[in-house]
Each structure stands twice: as C-alpha cells, then as structure tokens.
Amino acid sequence: MLAGLCLAAFFIWLAVFELEPGDQLKIDFFDVGQGSAVLVEAANGNQVLIDGGPSDTILAKLGSEMPLFDKKIELVILTHPDADHLSGLIEVLKHYEVSEVLETGIVDSSVEYKIWHDLIAARKIPVIFAQSGQIIKIADNLAIKILYPLGQINGQDFSKNTNASSIMGKLFYGKNTMLFTGDAEMNAEWPLLASDADLKADILQVGHHGSKNSSSEKFLAAVAPRVAVIQVGAKNRYGHPAQELLDRLKNINIFRTDLQKDIIFSCDLNSCW
C-alpha cells in the first residue's frame, strides 16, 4: 500500500511539474529518418507540428516531448503532400486531437493524401489554405507568418513537382526568428526573393533535406541565418545533404539529424540555444 501511495504521489507531482508553465519556447527538429517533422512548443502549452516525417516514428517523438495527458495539438501544418512529410501526420490524426490544419490544398493523386483528407473530414477539423501574408498567433509574443505560396493554390495541380508548392513560413518569438521551408527548391525561392519578403532569420530549416537544388546563394544571403538545420536520414539514397549545398553553408553553424539526432532549441524572448 505504501509503495502504491508513493507511486501515486510520483505521478501527481509529475503532472504538477509538467503543468507548470515556463517562459521558454521549444523548437524540436525531430530525427525521423529521411523526412521532416518540427514541433513548436509554446510556454502556454500550445503546440504546432510542421510535417510528420515518413512513418509512425513521429508518435514516439511526440510521446517523449509532450506531457502524458496531452493528446491535443493546436495546429498541424502540412507543407506539401510528399510521403516523407505526410505519412507521419496521418498517424498523428489517428492518435491526437488536432484543432486546425494548415495546408496548400493542391491536387495530388496519392492514396496517402486521400486518407489524410478523409481523416480530416471524418474528424471535422477546420482547414486553412496557406498563402503569403497570413499571420497565425500561437501565444503571446509567438506567431507564424506565411511567406509562400504567394497566393492560394488549392485545387491546382503540382504533380510534376510538388516541392514547388511547399509552404514556407517565418516564426517570430520576441527577438528570435526561424524560417521553415518544407522541400522548397530554388524555383520557389526565386519568386519569394522577387517579392521582397523579409526572409532574415536566426534559424533556417534547410530546404529539401539539403538538396543541391535548394538554398541558393542569394536565398542564403537574404536569410543570413546563424544556424542551419538539415533534417536528413543517415546514408540516404539521394545523397543528401549535397556537397554543393554544404559548401554554400560553410560560414553557418550546421546541425544535422543524421549526425546529431533530435535537435532541440530553447528560446527566451532574446535568444535561442
């Protein structure tokens, strides 16, 4: 009985400590293999999941980061419907309550994309179609501004290159900024550069897992990041990250999930570490 009471007390205190709000933002770049999944955790308990990786690995990652009793994610963002970003999100919809989804709504014929939309409809989850200029407030001093696509593209066919439809957005927290890019390549970077959008960011999620066709010199000059994060699988068949890309990042601090595994930033209103 005493052991049982001690165990119960442990879980009560565990819940108390997990409920205690802090003043820090966490940004988790998960190691999900050859894919992408980023969890933004606000001090008020709100969470944003940007992509879900290629498998149900995301469930274990979320389970390790989110409190045991928390089965709700306030916003899920699907940058584009490639399997290495979408497959894990299907598992998330099955196991978590999702308050809202942000996606492009482009046309794609994959079975997984149909399952994704069927689950959204069955659970009556509100959907927002992304376009530049949208500002999503997550908490006090924390918001995401959508930079790309430049206009709504829902219903359009990007079957020849879904990467060109990738949502790009900029996260603001106090003085800190982070740019997420999905699988955007240079053909998406160029119109964004031409739009004179403010791309400058402290942390850059490198586009398309470090493909040579992403993160052009002009784009990197506009972003001017202190830190670049590459979400990439070890010994992947695509040769990511490409040496050409690593050469372009030579003066930037680089973190890679194939080398460092999960990469987690904590931020106060002034800086991230």
Secondary structure as UniProt FT lines:
FT   HELIX           2..19
FT   STRAND          25..29
FT   STRAND          38..41
FT   TURN            43..44
FT   STRAND          47..50
FT   HELIX           57..65
FT   TURN            68..69
FT   STRAND          72..73
FT   STRAND          75..77
FT   HELIX           83..95
FT   STRAND          97..98
FT   STRAND          101..103
FT   HELIX           111..122
FT   TURN            123..124
FT   STRAND          127..129
FT   TURN            132..133
FT   STRAND          135..139
FT   TURN            140..141
FT   STRAND          142..148
FT   TURN            154..155
FT   TURN            159..160
FT   HELIX           162..165
FT   STRAND          168..173
FT   TURN            174..175
FT   STRAND          176..180
FT   TURN            182..183
FT   HELIX           186..194
FT   TURN            195..196
FT   STRAND          203..205
FT   HELIX           207..210
FT   TURN            212..213
FT   HELIX           217..223
FT   STRAND          227..230
FT   TURN            234..235
FT   TURN            237..238
FT   HELIX           243..248
FT   TURN            249..251
FT   STRAND          253..256
FT   HELIX           257..260
FT   STRAND          263..267
//
